[in-house]
Amino acid sequence: MGIIVNEKKTNYMIVSATQKGRQTQNWKVGDKVFERVSSFKYLGIVMHKEGRISECVKDRIQVGNRPYAANHYMLKSKIIKRSAKMQIYKMLIRPVVTYGSETWTLTKSNENLLRIFEWKILQKIYGLVQEVDIWRIRNNEELKNRSINGEDIVKFIKAQRIRWLGNVKRMEMSDAKKDDGRKTSFEMDGRRGSRPESNEDKAVDGDDER
């Protein structure tokens, strides 16, 4: 008795850097045909066949619009203090958008999409500004200065990535100490070993420099 797989509920995807590897074709096993897809969602994260995270960022923004819509009236209320509104954004909306962002490698386009989403919410929180007898919409620089402690959503994501990398390094060092006293790549002659630098390492190094 083997495993019974429902072909209608089962898809597969191949991540490849070449155009040939990204060609979409179904996979036939016996009398069953499994559809090959270019992207799918796993544990709330959209994964793409080319390894890009642009689709994931757009999906998280779309998902983040739901708690924003649910709290829309509170964010524009004149009764609730702005500090309380910022806490609503910080605790209920931003975590939804940045879920899984510790592994993101952001492009300028991705950063712009995230900032536009955040500015939309800050516009709702802070409202219009009066100049003499004219009311106008706050510009992006004014909203940027009013971000949480001067930290916009992109800086928040980069800080999360550095924190995540620190946790990974501590886990590796903890595992190394359990290696029966043998020297590891972290302990050889007091120098770091020659483990190849991953894309996540390079991205976080770039965050640290900024």
C-alpha positions in Angstrom: 0.0 0.0 0.0 1.6 3.3 -1.1 0.8 6.9 -0.6 -2.3 8.2 -2.4 -1.7 11.7 -3.9 -4.6 13.9 -5.0 -3.4 15.3 -8.3 -6.0 18.1 -8.2 -4.6 19.4 -4.9 -0.9 18.8 -5.7 1.4 21.2 -7.7 5.1 21.3 -8.1 7.6 24.1 -8.8 11.3 24.2 -9.7 13.4 27.1 -8.7 16.0 27.8 -11.4 18.2 30.7 -12.6 18.1 29.6 -16.2 15.2 30.2 -18.7 15.2 26.5 -19.6 14.7 25.5 -16.0 11.8 27.9 -15.6 9.8 26.6 -18.5 6.4 25.5 -17.4 5.4 21.9 -18.1 3.3 19.4 -16.2 4.8 16.3 -14.7 3.2 12.9 -15.6 3.6 10.0 -13.2 1.8 6.9 -14.4 -1.7 8.0 -15.2 -1.5 11.1 -13.0 -0.5 14.6 -14.2 0.7 17.2 -11.7 0.6 20.9 -12.7 3.8 22.9 -12.6 3.3 26.4 -11.3 5.5 29.5 -11.3 4.7 30.4 -7.7 2.8 29.1 -4.7 2.1 30.2 -1.1 3.7 28.2 1.8 3.0 29.2 5.4 1.8 32.6 4.3 4.8 33.3 2.1 4.7 33.5 -1.7 7.6 31.6 -3.3 8.5 32.3 -6.9 10.3 30.0 -9.4 13.0 32.7 -10.0 13.6 33.2 -6.3 12.3 36.8 -6.5 10.4 38.2 -3.5 8.6 41.0 -5.4 5.4 38.8 -5.5 5.8 38.1 -1.8 6.0 41.8 -0.9 3.0 42.6 -3.0 1.0 39.8 -1.4 2.0 40.9 2.1 0.9 44.4 1.3 -2.4 43.1 0.0 -2.9 41.1 3.2 -1.9 44.1 5.3 -4.8 46.1 3.7 -7.2 43.9 5.6 -6.3 45.0 9.1 -5.9 48.5 7.8 -9.5 48.4 6.5 -10.7 46.9 9.7 -9.2 49.7 11.8 -9.9 52.4 9.2 -12.4 54.3 11.3 -10.2 54.3 14.4 -7.2 55.6 12.4 -9.1 58.6 11.2 -11.0 59.2 14.4 -10.6 62.7 16.1 -11.3 61.2 19.5 -8.3 58.7 19.6 -4.9 60.2 20.2 -2.3 59.9 17.5 0.0 58.0 19.7 -2.7 55.3 20.2 -3.3 55.2 16.4 0.4 54.6 15.9 0.3 51.8 18.3 -2.6 50.3 16.3 -0.5 50.5 13.2 2.6 49.1 15.0 0.9 46.2 16.7 -1.9 45.2 14.3 -1.0 46.3 10.8 2.8 46.4 10.3 3.5 42.9 11.7 1.1 41.5 9.1 3.0 43.2 6.2 6.4 42.3 7.5 5.7 38.7 8.3 8.6 36.6 7.1 10.6 39.7 6.1 13.7 38.5 7.9 14.7 36.5 4.8 13.8 39.2 2.2 16.4 40.8 -0.1 14.7 44.1 -1.0 15.1 46.0 -4.2 14.5 49.7 -4.6 11.1 48.9 -6.2 10.2 46.7 -3.2 11.2 49.4 -0.8 9.1 52.0 -2.6 6.0 49.8 -2.5 6.4 49.3 1.3 6.9 53.0 1.9 3.9 54.0 -0.2 1.8 51.6 1.9 3.1 53.0 5.2 2.7 56.6 4.0 -1.0 55.9 3.1 -1.6 54.9 6.7 0.3 57.8 8.2 -1.7 60.1 6.0 -4.8 58.7 7.6 -3.4 59.0 11.1 -2.0 62.6 10.9 -4.6 64.0 8.4 -4.3 67.3 6.6 -2.1 70.2 7.7 -3.3 73.8 7.7 -1.3 76.6 6.2 -3.0 80.0 6.7 -6.5 79.3 5.3 -5.5 76.3 3.2 -5.6 72.7 4.1 -3.2 70.4 2.3 -2.0 66.8 2.3 1.3 66.2 4.1 4.2 65.4 1.8 6.3 62.3 2.1 9.2 64.1 3.9 6.8 65.3 6.6 5.4 61.8 7.0 8.9 60.3 7.0 9.8 62.5 9.9 6.7 61.3 11.8 7.5 57.6 11.4 7.9 55.5 14.5 11.0 56.9 16.2 12.2 58.1 12.8 12.2 54.4 11.6 10.1 53.7 8.5 9.0 50.2 7.6 12.0 49.6 5.4 14.4 50.4 8.2 12.3 48.2 10.5 12.6 45.3 8.2 16.4 45.7 7.9 16.7 45.8 11.7 14.6 42.6 11.9 17.0 40.9 9.5 20.0 41.9 11.5 18.3 40.6 14.7 17.4 37.4 12.9 21.0 36.9 11.7 22.2 37.4 15.3 19.9 34.6 16.4 21.2 32.3 13.7 24.8 32.9 14.7 24.1 32.3 18.3 22.4 29.0 17.4 25.5 28.0 15.3 27.8 28.9 18.2 25.6 26.9 20.6 25.8 23.9 18.3 29.6 24.3 18.0 30.0 24.1 21.8 28.2 20.8 21.8 30.7 19.3 19.3 32.6 17.4 22.0 35.2 20.1 22.4 36.4 19.7 18.8 37.3 22.9 16.9 34.8 24.2 14.5 34.8 26.9 11.8 34.1 29.5 14.5 36.9 28.4 16.8 39.8 27.7 14.5 42.8 29.9 15.5 40.4 32.5 16.8 39.2 33.3 13.2 36.0 32.7 11.4 36.0 29.8 9.1 35.6 29.8 5.4 31.9 29.1 5.1 30.6 30.6 1.8 28.8 33.8 2.4 25.0 33.4 1.6 22.8 35.9 -0.1 21.2 36.6 3.3 24.6 37.4 4.8 25.4 39.8 2.0 22.0 41.5 2.3 22.3 42.0 6.1 25.9 43.3 5.7 24.4 45.9 3.3 21.7 46.8 5.9 24.4 47.2 8.6 26.4 49.6 6.4 23.3 51.7 5.9 
